Amino acid sequence: MAEHSERITITDIDIPFVRLVMIFIKWSLAAIPAAIIVSFIISFLMMLFAGIFGGMGMMFGGGGFHLP
């Protein structure tokens, strides 16, 4: 069976303005929970790194914050 491939170039897509606005609104509403989930993941990783490496300054002679 011979494979025949063609190259196709799309030059124009006709989407009505109202439909395009609705697509952007749906994407922006979908991005809110995604941003919340990503921020939880990043904060968990930062807490993990702070727990692992947080005492390194004390271990190497740093005393942390000193108040006068």
CHARMM internal coordinates of N, CA and C (Angstrom, degrees):
IC EDIT
DIST 1 N 1 CA 1.4442
DIST 1 CA 1 C 1.5245
ANGL 1 N 1 CA 1 C 108.25
DIST 1 C 2 N 1.2920
ANGL 1 CA 1 C 2 N 117.07
DIHE 1 N 1 CA 1 C 2 N 120.64
DIST 2 N 2 CA 1.4596
ANGL 1 C 2 N 2 CA 121.96
DIHE 1 CA 1 C 2 N 2 CA -177.91
DIST 2 CA 2 C 1.5209
ANGL 2 N 2 CA 2 C 110.27
DIHE 1 C 2 N 2 CA 2 C -83.66
DIST 2 C 3 N 1.3281
ANGL 2 CA 2 C 3 N 114.54
DIHE 2 N 2 CA 2 C 3 N 132.89
DIST 3 N 3 CA 1.4718
ANGL 2 C 3 N 3 CA 120.42
DIHE 2 CA 2 C 3 N 3 CA 177.23
DIST 3 CA 3 C 1.5230
ANGL 3 N 3 CA 3 C 108.39
DIHE 2 C 3 N 3 CA 3 C -86.28
DIST 3 C 4 N 1.3040
ANGL 3 CA 3 C 4 N 116.16
DIHE 3 N 3 CA 3 C 4 N 128.52
DIST 4 N 4 CA 1.4619
ANGL 3 C 4 N 4 CA 120.92
DIHE 3 CA 3 C 4 N 4 CA 177.34
DIST 4 CA 4 C 1.5269
ANGL 4 N 4 CA 4 C 107.92
DIHE 3 C 4 N 4 CA 4 C -119.99
DIST 4 C 5 N 1.3066
ANGL 4 CA 4 C 5 N 116.03
DIHE 4 N 4 CA 4 C 5 N 120.34
DIST 5 N 5 CA 1.4569
ANGL 4 C 5 N 5 CA 119.71
DIHE 4 CA 4 C 5 N 5 CA 179.95
DIST 5 CA 5 C 1.5207
ANGL 5 N 5 CA 5 C 110.20
DIHE 4 C 5 N 5 CA 5 C -117.00
DIST 5 C 6 N 1.3135
ANGL 5 CA 5 C 6 N 114.37
DIHE 5 N 5 CA 5 C 6 N 143.75
DIST 6 N 6 CA 1.4596
ANGL 5 C 6 N 6 CA 120.60
DIHE 5 CA 5 C 6 N 6 CA 178.17
DIST 6 CA 6 C 1.5198
ANGL 6 N 6 CA 6 C 108.47
DIHE 5 C 6 N 6 CA 6 C -123.01
DIST 6 C 7 N 1.3190
ANGL 6 CA 6 C 7 N 116.06
DIHE 6 N 6 CA 6 C 7 N 147.82
DIST 7 N 7 CA 1.4584
ANGL 6 C 7 N 7 CA 120.89
DIHE 6 CA 6 C 7 N 7 CA 174.25
DIST 7 CA 7 C 1.5213
ANGL 7 N 7 CA 7 C 107.58
DIHE 6 C 7 N 7 CA 7 C -94.61
DIST 7 C 8 N 1.3276
ANGL 7 CA 7 C 8 N 114.44
DIHE 7 N 7 CA 7 C 8 N 132.14
DIST 8 N 8 CA 1.4620
ANGL 7 C 8 N 8 CA 120.25
DIHE 7 CA 7 C 8 N 8 CA 179.90
DIST 8 CA 8 C 1.5210
ANGL 8 N 8 CA 8 C 107.95
DIHE 7 C 8 N 8 CA 8 C -121.74
DIST 8 C 9 N 1.3070
ANGL 8 CA 8 C 9 N 116.80
DIHE 8 N 8 CA 8 C 9 N 132.52
DIST 9 N 9 CA 1.4632
ANGL 8 C 9 N 9 CA 122.60
DIHE 8 CA 8 C 9 N 9 CA 177.32
DIST 9 CA 9 C 1.5224
ANGL 9 N 9 CA 9 C 108.58
DIHE 8 C 9 N 9 CA 9 C -116.35
DIST 9 C 10 N 1.3282
ANGL 9 CA 9 C 10 N 115.60
DIHE 9 N 9 CA 9 C 10 N 122.49
DIST 10 N 10 CA 1.4615
ANGL 9 C 10 N 10 CA 120.29
DIHE 9 CA 9 C 10 N 10 CA 177.04
DIST 10 CA 10 C 1.5158
ANGL 10 N 10 CA 10 C 107.32
DIHE 9 C 10 N 10 CA 10 C -90.68
DIST 10 C 11 N 1.3059
ANGL 10 CA 10 C 11 N 115.90
DIHE 10 N 10 CA 10 C 11 N 125.00
DIST 11 N 11 CA 1.4659
ANGL 10 C 11 N 11 CA 119.74
DIHE 10 CA 10 C 11 N 11 CA -176.71
DIST 11 CA 11 C 1.5178
ANGL 11 N 11 CA 11 C 112.88
DIHE 10 C 11 N 11 CA 11 C -105.54
DIST 11 C 12 N 1.3303
ANGL 11 CA 11 C 12 N 118.42
DIHE 11 N 11 CA 11 C 12 N -23.08
DIST 12 N 12 CA 1.4577
ANGL 11 C 12 N 12 CA 119.63
DIHE 11 CA 11 C 12 N 12 CA -176.52
DIST 12 CA 12 C 1.5223
ANGL 12 N 12 CA 12 C 109.56
DIHE 11 C 12 N 12 CA 12 C -154.17
DIST 12 C 13 N 1.3305
ANGL 12 CA 12 C 13 N 115.39
DIHE 12 N 12 CA 12 C 13 N 137.19
DIST 13 N 13 CA 1.4567
ANGL 12 C 13 N 13 CA 121.45
DIHE 12 CA 12 C 13 N 13 CA 174.22
DIST 13 CA 13 C 1.5200
ANGL 13 N 13 CA 13 C 106.52
DIHE 12 C 13 N 13 CA 13 C -123.75
DIST 13 C 14 N 1.3073
ANGL 13 CA 13 C 14 N 116.02
DIHE 13 N 13 CA 13 C 14 N 124.83
DIST 14 N 14 CA 1.4656
ANGL 13 C 14 N 14 CA 120.64
DIHE 13 CA 13 C 14 N 14 CA -177.30
DIST 14 CA 14 C 1.5235
ANGL 14 N 14 CA 14 C 109.08
DIHE 13 C 14 N 14 CA 14 C -101.81
DIST 14 C 15 N 1.3396
ANGL 14 CA 14 C 15 N 116.03
DIHE 14 N 14 CA 14 C 15 N 100.18
DIST 15 N 15 CA 1.4567
ANGL 14 C 15 N 15 CA 122.25
DIHE 14 CA 14 C 15 N 15 CA 177.16
DIST 15 CA 15 C 1.5262
ANGL 15 N 15 CA 15 C 107.18
DIHE 14 C 15 N 15 CA 15 C -116.36
DIST 15 C 16 N 1.3221
ANGL 15 CA 15 C 16 N 117.26
DIHE 15 N 15 CA 15 C 16 N 126.79
DIST 16 N 16 CA 1.4692
ANGL 15 C 16 N 16 CA 118.97
DIHE 15 CA 15 C 16 N 16 CA 177.88
DIST 16 CA 16 C 1.5315
ANGL 16 N 16 CA 16 C 111.01
DIHE 15 C 16 N 16 CA 16 C -61.81
DIST 16 C 17 N 1.3391
ANGL 16 CA 16 C 17 N 115.55
DIHE 16 N 16 CA 16 C 17 N 149.15
DIST 17 N 17 CA 1.4612
ANGL 16 C 17 N 17 CA 121.18
DIHE 16 CA 16 C 17 N 17 CA -174.85
DIST 17 CA 17 C 1.5268
ANGL 17 N 17 CA 17 C 111.94
DIHE 16 C 17 N 17 CA 17 C -60.34
DIST 17 C 18 N 1.3171
ANGL 17 CA 17 C 18 N 117.72
DIHE 17 N 17 CA 17 C 18 N -42.91
DIST 18 N 18 CA 1.4660
ANGL 17 C 18 N 18 CA 121.28
DIHE 17 CA 17 C 18 N 18 CA -178.19
DIST 18 CA 18 C 1.5268
ANGL 18 N 18 CA 18 C 109.95
DIHE 17 C 18 N 18 CA 18 C -63.93
DIST 18 C 19 N 1.3043
ANGL 18 CA 18 C 19 N 117.30
DIHE 18 N 18 CA 18 C 19 N -40.98
DIST 19 N 19 CA 1.4641
ANGL 18 C 19 N 19 CA 121.07
DIHE 18 CA 18 C 19 N 19 CA 178.37
DIST 19 CA 19 C 1.5227
ANGL 19 N 19 CA 19 C 110.45
DIHE 18 C 19 N 19 CA 19 C -64.34
DIST 19 C 20 N 1.3307
ANGL 19 CA 19 C 20 N 117.95
DIHE 19 N 19 CA 19 C 20 N -39.75
DIST 20 N 20 CA 1.4610
ANGL 19 C 20 N 20 CA 122.07
DIHE 19 CA 19 C 20 N 20 CA 178.61
DIST 20 CA 20 C 1.5246
ANGL 20 N 20 CA 20 C 110.55
DIHE 19 C 20 N 20 CA 20 C -65.34
DIST 20 C 21 N 1.3206
ANGL 20 CA 20 C 21 N 118.05
DIHE 20 N 20 CA 20 C 21 N -39.58
DIST 21 N 21 CA 1.4641
ANGL 20 C 21 N 21 CA 122.06
DIHE 20 CA 20 C 21 N 21 CA 176.94
DIST 21 CA 21 C 1.5242
ANGL 21 N 21 CA 21 C 110.00
DIHE 20 C 21 N 21 CA 21 C -63.39
DIST 21 C 22 N 1.3168
ANGL 21 CA 21 C 22 N 117.75
DIHE 21 N 21 CA 21 C 22 N -41.85
DIST 22 N 22 CA 1.4643
ANGL 21 C 22 N 22 CA 121.46
DIHE 21 CA 21 C 22 N 22 CA 178.71
DIST 22 CA 22 C 1.5317
ANGL 22 N 22 CA 22 C 111.21
DIHE 21 C 22 N 22 CA 22 C -63.53
DIST 22 C 23 N 1.3186
ANGL 22 CA 22 C 23 N 117.14
DIHE 22 N 22 CA 22 C 23 N -38.47
DIST 23 N 23 CA 1.4699
ANGL 22 C 23 N 23 CA 120.64
DIHE 22 CA 22 C 23 N 23 CA 177.03
DIST 23 CA 23 C 1.5298
ANGL 23 N 23 CA 23 C 110.01
DIHE 22 C 23 N 23 CA 23 C -63.42
DIST 23 C 24 N 1.3314
ANGL 23 CA 23 C 24 N 117.69
DIHE 23 N 23 CA 23 C 24 N -44.67
DIST 24 N 24 CA 1.4695
ANGL 23 C 24 N 24 CA 120.93
DIHE 23 CA 23 C 24 N 24 CA 179.73
DIST 24 CA 24 C 1.5273
ANGL 24 N 24 CA 24 C 111.45
DIHE 23 C 24 N 24 CA 24 C -64.62
DIST 24 C 25 N 1.3380
ANGL 24 CA 24 C 25 N 117.53
DIHE 24 N 24 CA 24 C 25 N -37.50
DIST 25 N 25 CA 1.4642
ANGL 24 C 25 N 25 CA 120.44
DIHE 24 CA 24 C 25 N 25 CA 178.03
DIST 25 CA 25 C 1.5276
ANGL 25 N 25 CA 25 C 110.32
DIHE 24 C 25 N 25 CA 25 C -65.46
DIST 25 C 26 N 1.3217
ANGL 25 CA 25 C 26 N 117.56
DIHE 25 N 25 CA 25 C 26 N -42.92
DIST 26 N 26 CA 1.4684
ANGL 25 C 26 N 26 CA 121.03
DIHE 25 CA 25 C 26 N 26 CA 178.19
DIST 26 CA 26 C 1.5244
ANGL 26 N 26 CA 26 C 110.77
DIHE 25 C 26 N 26 CA 26 C -62.47
DIST 26 C 27 N 1.3369
ANGL 26 CA 26 C 27 N 117.40
DIHE 26 N 26 CA 26 C 27 N -41.61
DIST 27 N 27 CA 1.4630
ANGL 26 C 27 N 27 CA 120.60
DIHE 26 CA 26 C 27 N 27 CA 179.80
DIST 27 CA 27 C 1.5216
ANGL 27 N 27 CA 27 C 110.94
DIHE 26 C 27 N 27 CA 27 C -65.59
DIST 27 C 28 N 1.3357
ANGL 27 CA 27 C 28 N 116.74
DIHE 27 N 27 CA 27 C 28 N -40.62
DIST 28 N 28 CA 1.4662
ANGL 27 C 28 N 28 CA 119.01
DIHE 27 CA 27 C 28 N 28 CA -179.12
DIST 28 CA 28 C 1.5270
ANGL 28 N 28 CA 28 C 110.99
DIHE 27 C 28 N 28 CA 28 C -69.20
DIST 28 C 29 N 1.3206
ANGL 28 CA 28 C 29 N 118.46
DIHE 28 N 28 CA 28 C 29 N -36.73
DIST 29 N 29 CA 1.4580
ANGL 28 C 29 N 29 CA 120.68
DIHE 28 CA 28 C 29 N 29 CA 176.53
DIST 29 CA 29 C 1.5296
ANGL 29 N 29 CA 29 C 111.40
DIHE 28 C 29 N 29 CA 29 C -69.45
DIST 29 C 30 N 1.3167
ANGL 29 CA 29 C 30 N 117.07
DIHE 29 N 29 CA 29 C 30 N -33.26
DIST 30 N 30 CA 1.4653
ANGL 29 C 30 N 30 CA 120.26
DIHE 29 CA 29 C 30 N 30 CA 177.50
DIST 30 CA 30 C 1.5257
ANGL 30 N 30 CA 30 C 111.20
DIHE 29 C 30 N 30 CA 30 C -73.35
DIST 30 C 31 N 1.3325
ANGL 30 CA 30 C 31 N 117.64
DIHE 30 N 30 CA 30 C 31 N -24.98
DIST 31 N 31 CA 1.4669
ANGL 30 C 31 N 31 CA 120.52
DIHE 30 CA 30 C 31 N 31 CA -178.84
DIST 31 CA 31 C 1.5215
ANGL 31 N 31 CA 31 C 112.33
DIHE 30 C 31 N 31 CA 31 C -75.06
DIST 31 C 32 N 1.3236
ANGL 31 CA 31 C 32 N 118.70
DIHE 31 N 31 CA 31 C 32 N -22.97
DIST 32 N 32 CA 1.4703
ANGL 31 C 32 N 32 CA 121.22
DIHE 31 CA 31 C 32 N 32 CA -178.05
DIST 32 CA 32 C 1.5274
ANGL 32 N 32 CA 32 C 111.67
DIHE 31 C 32 N 32 CA 32 C -64.29
DIST 32 C 33 N 1.3493
ANGL 32 CA 32 C 33 N 120.50
DIHE 32 N 32 CA 32 C 33 N -53.65
DIST 33 N 33 CA 1.4662
ANGL 32 C 33 N 33 CA 118.62
DIHE 32 CA 32 C 33 N 33 CA 177.30
DIST 33 CA 33 C 1.5280
ANGL 33 N 33 CA 33 C 112.75
DIHE 32 C 33 N 33 CA 33 C -63.70
DIST 33 C 34 N 1.3278
ANGL 33 CA 33 C 34 N 116.79
DIHE 33 N 33 CA 33 C 34 N -33.56
DIST 34 N 34 CA 1.4633
ANGL 33 C 34 N 34 CA 119.48
DIHE 33 CA 33 C 34 N 34 CA 178.38
DIST 34 CA 34 C 1.5237
ANGL 34 N 34 CA 34 C 110.33
DIHE 33 C 34 N 34 CA 34 C -64.34
DIST 34 C 35 N 1.3336
ANGL 34 CA 34 C 35 N 117.99
DIHE 34 N 34 CA 34 C 35 N -40.81
DIST 35 N 35 CA 1.4649
ANGL 34 C 35 N 35 CA 121.00
DIHE 34 CA 34 C 35 N 35 CA 178.48
DIST 35 CA 35 C 1.5206
ANGL 35 N 35 CA 35 C 111.40
DIHE 34 C 35 N 35 CA 35 C -66.75
DIST 35 C 36 N 1.3282
ANGL 35 CA 35 C 36 N 116.75
DIHE 35 N 35 CA 35 C 36 N -36.75
DIST 36 N 36 CA 1.4687
ANGL 35 C 36 N 36 CA 119.70
DIHE 35 CA 35 C 36 N 36 CA 177.72
DIST 36 CA 36 C 1.5220
ANGL 36 N 36 CA 36 C 110.44
DIHE 35 C 36 N 36 CA 36 C -65.21
DIST 36 C 37 N 1.3224
ANGL 36 CA 36 C 37 N 117.16
DIHE 36 N 36 CA 36 C 37 N -43.91
DIST 37 N 37 CA 1.4677
ANGL 36 C 37 N 37 CA 120.94
DIHE 36 CA 36 C 37 N 37 CA 179.63
DIST 37 CA 37 C 1.5206
ANGL 37 N 37 CA 37 C 110.52
DIHE 36 C 37 N 37 CA 37 C -63.81
DIST 37 C 38 N 1.3259
ANGL 37 CA 37 C 38 N 117.80
DIHE 37 N 37 CA 37 C 38 N -43.84
DIST 38 N 38 CA 1.4646
ANGL 37 C 38 N 38 CA 121.06
DIHE 37 CA 37 C 38 N 38 CA 179.51
DIST 38 CA 38 C 1.5257
ANGL 38 N 38 CA 38 C 110.36
DIHE 37 C 38 N 38 CA 38 C -64.11
DIST 38 C 39 N 1.3396
ANGL 38 CA 38 C 39 N 118.11
DIHE 38 N 38 CA 38 C 39 N -38.57
DIST 39 N 39 CA 1.4646
ANGL 38 C 39 N 39 CA 119.79
DIHE 38 CA 38 C 39 N 39 CA 179.49
DIST 39 CA 39 C 1.5253
ANGL 39 N 39 CA 39 C 111.09
DIHE 38 C 39 N 39 CA 39 C -67.37
DIST 39 C 40 N 1.3331
ANGL 39 CA 39 C 40 N 118.03
DIHE 39 N 39 CA 39 C 40 N -35.82
DIST 40 N 40 CA 1.4632
ANGL 39 C 40 N 40 CA 120.31
DIHE 39 CA 39 C 40 N 40 CA 175.18
DIST 40 CA 40 C 1.5265
ANGL 40 N 40 CA 40 C 111.31
DIHE 39 C 40 N 40 CA 40 C -64.50
DIST 40 C 41 N 1.3177
ANGL 40 CA 40 C 41 N 116.61
DIHE 40 N 40 CA 40 C 41 N -41.97
DIST 41 N 41 CA 1.4705
ANGL 40 C 41 N 41 CA 120.05
DIHE 40 CA 40 C 41 N 41 CA 179.51
DIST 41 CA 41 C 1.5243
ANGL 41 N 41 CA 41 C 110.41
DIHE 40 C 41 N 41 CA 41 C -64.29
DIST 41 C 42 N 1.3321
ANGL 41 CA 41 C 42 N 117.47
DIHE 41 N 41 CA 41 C 42 N -44.67
DIST 42 N 42 CA 1.4617
ANGL 41 C 42 N 42 CA 120.75
DIHE 41 CA 41 C 42 N 42 CA -179.90
DIST 42 CA 42 C 1.5249
ANGL 42 N 42 CA 42 C 111.12
DIHE 41 C 42 N 42 CA 42 C -65.45
DIST 42 C 43 N 1.3531
ANGL 42 CA 42 C 43 N 117.55
DIHE 42 N 42 CA 42 C 43 N -41.17
DIST 43 N 43 CA 1.4646
ANGL 42 C 43 N 43 CA 119.05
DIHE 42 CA 42 C 43 N 43 CA 179.35
DIST 43 CA 43 C 1.5237
ANGL 43 N 43 CA 43 C 111.14
DIHE 42 C 43 N 43 CA 43 C -66.63
DIST 43 C 44 N 1.3393
ANGL 43 CA 43 C 44 N 117.92
DIHE 43 N 43 CA 43 C 44 N -36.01
DIST 44 N 44 CA 1.4587
ANGL 43 C 44 N 44 CA 120.18
DIHE 43 CA 43 C 44 N 44 CA 175.75
DIST 44 CA 44 C 1.5335
ANGL 44 N 44 CA 44 C 110.94
DIHE 43 C 44 N 44 CA 44 C -63.26
DIST 44 C 45 N 1.3375
ANGL 44 CA 44 C 45 N 116.72
DIHE 44 N 44 CA 44 C 45 N -42.61
DIST 45 N 45 CA 1.4684
ANGL 44 C 45 N 45 CA 119.59
DIHE 44 CA 44 C 45 N 45 CA 178.51
DIST 45 CA 45 C 1.5277
ANGL 45 N 45 CA 45 C 111.34
DIHE 44 C 45 N 45 CA 45 C -65.12
DIST 45 C 46 N 1.3331
ANGL 45 CA 45 C 46 N 117.54
DIHE 45 N 45 CA 45 C 46 N -38.46
DIST 46 N 46 CA 1.4620
ANGL 45 C 46 N 46 CA 119.97
DIHE 45 CA 45 C 46 N 46 CA 178.54
DIST 46 CA 46 C 1.5264
ANGL 46 N 46 CA 46 C 111.23
DIHE 45 C 46 N 46 CA 46 C -67.48
DIST 46 C 47 N 1.3489
ANGL 46 CA 46 C 47 N 117.41
DIHE 46 N 46 CA 46 C 47 N -38.33
DIST 47 N 47 CA 1.4651
ANGL 46 C 47 N 47 CA 119.59
DIHE 46 CA 46 C 47 N 47 CA 175.63
DIST 47 CA 47 C 1.5293
ANGL 47 N 47 CA 47 C 110.90
DIHE 46 C 47 N 47 CA 47 C -64.33
DIST 47 C 48 N 1.3169
ANGL 47 CA 47 C 48 N 116.24
DIHE 47 N 47 CA 47 C 48 N -38.13
DIST 48 N 48 CA 1.4606
ANGL 47 C 48 N 48 CA 120.73
DIHE 47 CA 47 C 48 N 48 CA 178.22
DIST 48 CA 48 C 1.5255
ANGL 48 N 48 CA 48 C 110.79
DIHE 47 C 48 N 48 CA 48 C -64.04
DIST 48 C 49 N 1.3321
ANGL 48 CA 48 C 49 N 117.07
DIHE 48 N 48 CA 48 C 49 N -46.75
DIST 49 N 49 CA 1.4644
ANGL 48 C 49 N 49 CA 120.85
DIHE 48 CA 48 C 49 N 49 CA 178.76
DIST 49 CA 49 C 1.5192
ANGL 49 N 49 CA 49 C 111.34
DIHE 48 C 49 N 49 CA 49 C -65.99
DIST 49 C 50 N 1.3211
ANGL 49 CA 49 C 50 N 118.13
DIHE 49 N 49 CA 49 C 50 N -37.28
DIST 50 N 50 CA 1.4655
ANGL 49 C 50 N 50 CA 120.64
DIHE 49 CA 49 C 50 N 50 CA 177.94
DIST 50 CA 50 C 1.5188
ANGL 50 N 50 CA 50 C 110.44
DIHE 49 C 50 N 50 CA 50 C -66.70
DIST 50 C 51 N 1.3236
ANGL 50 CA 50 C 51 N 117.10
DIHE 50 N 50 CA 50 C 51 N -36.41
DIST 51 N 51 CA 1.4490
ANGL 50 C 51 N 51 CA 120.08
DIHE 50 CA 50 C 51 N 51 CA 177.42
DIST 51 CA 51 C 1.5143
ANGL 51 N 51 CA 51 C 112.90
DIHE 50 C 51 N 51 CA 51 C -68.70
DIST 51 C 52 N 1.3242
ANGL 51 CA 51 C 52 N 115.62
DIHE 51 N 51 CA 51 C 52 N -35.45
DIST 52 N 52 CA 1.4673
ANGL 51 C 52 N 52 CA 119.43
DIHE 51 CA 51 C 52 N 52 CA -179.30
DIST 52 CA 52 C 1.5209
ANGL 52 N 52 CA 52 C 111.31
DIHE 51 C 52 N 52 CA 52 C -79.00
DIST 52 C 53 N 1.3350
ANGL 52 CA 52 C 53 N 117.02
DIHE 52 N 52 CA 52 C 53 N -47.68
DIST 53 N 53 CA 1.4594
ANGL 52 C 53 N 53 CA 121.47
DIHE 52 CA 52 C 53 N 53 CA -172.31
DIST 53 CA 53 C 1.5237
ANGL 53 N 53 CA 53 C 113.66
DIHE 52 C 53 N 53 CA 53 C -104.77
DIST 53 C 54 N 1.3108
ANGL 53 CA 53 C 54 N 119.27
DIHE 53 N 53 CA 53 C 54 N 3.04
DIST 54 N 54 CA 1.4520
ANGL 53 C 54 N 54 CA 122.24
DIHE 53 CA 53 C 54 N 54 CA -175.19
DIST 54 CA 54 C 1.5158
ANGL 54 N 54 CA 54 C 113.58
DIHE 53 C 54 N 54 CA 54 C -66.45
DIST 54 C 55 N 1.3136
ANGL 54 CA 54 C 55 N 119.11
DIHE 54 N 54 CA 54 C 55 N -32.16
DIST 55 N 55 CA 1.4531
ANGL 54 C 55 N 55 CA 121.94
DIHE 54 CA 54 C 55 N 55 CA -178.41
DIST 55 CA 55 C 1.5089
ANGL 55 N 55 CA 55 C 114.44
DIHE 54 C 55 N 55 CA 55 C -91.29
DIST 55 C 56 N 1.3172
ANGL 55 CA 55 C 56 N 117.50
DIHE 55 N 55 CA 55 C 56 N 8.31
DIST 56 N 56 CA 1.4681
ANGL 55 C 56 N 56 CA 120.54
DIHE 55 CA 55 C 56 N 56 CA -176.85
DIST 56 CA 56 C 1.5237
ANGL 56 N 56 CA 56 C 111.28
DIHE 55 C 56 N 56 CA 56 C -64.90
DIST 56 C 57 N 1.3328
ANGL 56 CA 56 C 57 N 119.27
DIHE 56 N 56 CA 56 C 57 N -35.03
DIST 57 N 57 CA 1.4578
ANGL 56 C 57 N 57 CA 121.78
DIHE 56 CA 56 C 57 N 57 CA 179.80
DIST 57 CA 57 C 1.5190
ANGL 57 N 57 CA 57 C 111.68
DIHE 56 C 57 N 57 CA 57 C -65.68
DIST 57 C 58 N 1.3189
ANGL 57 CA 57 C 58 N 116.83
DIHE 57 N 57 CA 57 C 58 N -38.56
DIST 58 N 58 CA 1.4710
ANGL 57 C 58 N 58 CA 121.00
DIHE 57 CA 57 C 58 N 58 CA 178.45
DIST 58 CA 58 C 1.5281
ANGL 58 N 58 CA 58 C 109.91
DIHE 57 C 58 N 58 CA 58 C -68.10
DIST 58 C 59 N 1.3095
ANGL 58 CA 58 C 59 N 115.78
DIHE 58 N 58 CA 58 C 59 N -34.41
DIST 59 N 59 CA 1.4454
ANGL 58 C 59 N 59 CA 120.35
DIHE 58 CA 58 C 59 N 59 CA -176.73
DIST 59 CA 59 C 1.5263
ANGL 59 N 59 CA 59 C 111.26
DIHE 58 C 59 N 59 CA 59 C -70.44
DIST 59 C 60 N 1.3229
ANGL 59 CA 59 C 60 N 117.66
DIHE 59 N 59 CA 59 C 60 N -30.93
DIST 60 N 60 CA 1.4559
ANGL 59 C 60 N 60 CA 121.39
DIHE 59 CA 59 C 60 N 60 CA -177.14
DIST 60 CA 60 C 1.5277
ANGL 60 N 60 CA 60 C 112.06
DIHE 59 C 60 N 60 CA 60 C -101.40
DIST 60 C 61 N 1.3081
ANGL 60 CA 60 C 61 N 118.68
DIHE 60 N 60 CA 60 C 61 N 20.59
DIST 61 N 61 CA 1.4507
ANGL 60 C 61 N 61 CA 121.32
DIHE 60 CA 60 C 61 N 61 CA 173.04
DIST 61 CA 61 C 1.5013
ANGL 61 N 61 CA 61 C 115.93
DIHE 60 C 61 N 61 CA 61 C 98.91
DIST 61 C 62 N 1.2985
ANGL 61 CA 61 C 62 N 118.09
DIHE 61 N 61 CA 61 C 62 N -3.19
DIST 62 N 62 CA 1.4640
ANGL 61 C 62 N 62 CA 120.11
DIHE 61 CA 61 C 62 N 62 CA 176.95
DIST 62 CA 62 C 1.5062
ANGL 62 N 62 CA 62 C 109.24
DIHE 61 C 62 N 62 CA 62 C -79.68
DIST 62 C 63 N 1.2964
ANGL 62 CA 62 C 63 N 117.07
DIHE 62 N 62 CA 62 C 63 N 141.88
DIST 63 N 63 CA 1.4574
ANGL 62 C 63 N 63 CA 119.64
DIHE 62 CA 62 C 63 N 63 CA -177.47
DIST 63 CA 63 C 1.5117
ANGL 63 N 63 CA 63 C 112.99
DIHE 62 C 63 N 63 CA 63 C -102.35
DIST 63 C 64 N 1.3086
ANGL 63 CA 63 C 64 N 118.05
DIHE 63 N 63 CA 63 C 64 N 4.56
DIST 64 N 64 CA 1.4518
ANGL 63 C 64 N 64 CA 119.38
DIHE 63 CA 63 C 64 N 64 CA -177.97
DIST 64 CA 64 C 1.5202
ANGL 64 N 64 CA 64 C 110.72
DIHE 63 C 64 N 64 CA 64 C 82.28
DIST 64 C 65 N 1.2984
ANGL 64 CA 64 C 65 N 116.84
DIHE 64 N 64 CA 64 C 65 N -146.91
DIST 65 N 65 CA 1.4544
ANGL 64 C 65 N 65 CA 121.89
DIHE 64 CA 64 C 65 N 65 CA -178.70
DIST 65 CA 65 C 1.5270
ANGL 65 N 65 CA 65 C 110.35
DIHE 64 C 65 N 65 CA 65 C -82.54
DIST 65 C 66 N 1.3215
ANGL 65 CA 65 C 66 N 116.37
DIHE 65 N 65 CA 65 C 66 N 134.92
DIST 66 N 66 CA 1.4617
ANGL 65 C 66 N 66 CA 121.50
DIHE 65 CA 65 C 66 N 66 CA 177.80
DIST 66 CA 66 C 1.5104
ANGL 66 N 66 CA 66 C 108.16
DIHE 65 C 66 N 66 CA 66 C -117.04
DIST 66 C 67 N 1.2984
ANGL 66 CA 66 C 67 N 116.50
DIHE 66 N 66 CA 66 C 67 N 124.27
DIST 67 N 67 CA 1.4611
ANGL 66 C 67 N 67 CA 120.94
DIHE 66 CA 66 C 67 N 67 CA 176.17
DIST 67 CA 67 C 1.5223
ANGL 67 N 67 CA 67 C 108.44
DIHE 66 C 67 N 67 CA 67 C -97.61
DIST 67 C 68 N 1.3304
ANGL 67 CA 67 C 68 N 117.29
DIHE 67 N 67 CA 67 C 68 N 142.15
DIST 68 N 68 CA 1.4745
ANGL 67 C 68 N 68 CA 119.46
DIHE 67 CA 67 C 68 N 68 CA -178.64
DIST 68 CA 68 C 1.5101
ANGL 68 N 68 CA 68 C 113.09
DIHE 67 C 68 N 68 CA 68 C -68.45
END
COOR INIT
IC SEED 1 N 1 CA 1 C
IC BUILD
